[in-house]
Amino acid sequence: MNMNEIIMKIDDLCINHGLSYDRTPPIQVSPGVFMFSVVEMNHSCSKHGQCRQTQRYAIMKGNRFVLG
């Protein structure tokens, strides 16, 4: 899987979990584990602009990713 495919899969994962991911290439921290930054699109962020960026991990499980 190339980096563009990884970014797209992480982006889809984030959308499904209400997270905003800017598609910056993730950092591979170990085999099959990638670290990336997201913003949780909760009420405080979307309505009041009080957004917080956090680090998340995507773990490769076969041909898909899950949040770690």
C-alpha positions, 0 to 999 in steps of 0.5 A, a space after each residue: 500500500 502506498 502513502 496516498 492509499 494510506 492517507 485516503 484510508 485514514 481520511 475515510 476512517 476519520 470521517 466515519 468517527 467525526 474527526 477532521 484530518 488534513 491529509 498530512 502524511 502520517 508518521 509510521 511509528 511501528 509496522 502497520 501503525 501510523 500516527 497523525 493529527 486530527 481535530 474532533 468535530 464536536 459541538 464546541 469546535 463546530 459551533 464556537 471555534 474551540 477546536 483542539 488538535 490531538 494525536 491519533 493512531 491508525 492500526 492496519 488490520 489486513 487491508 483496512 485501518 482501525 483507530 488505536 
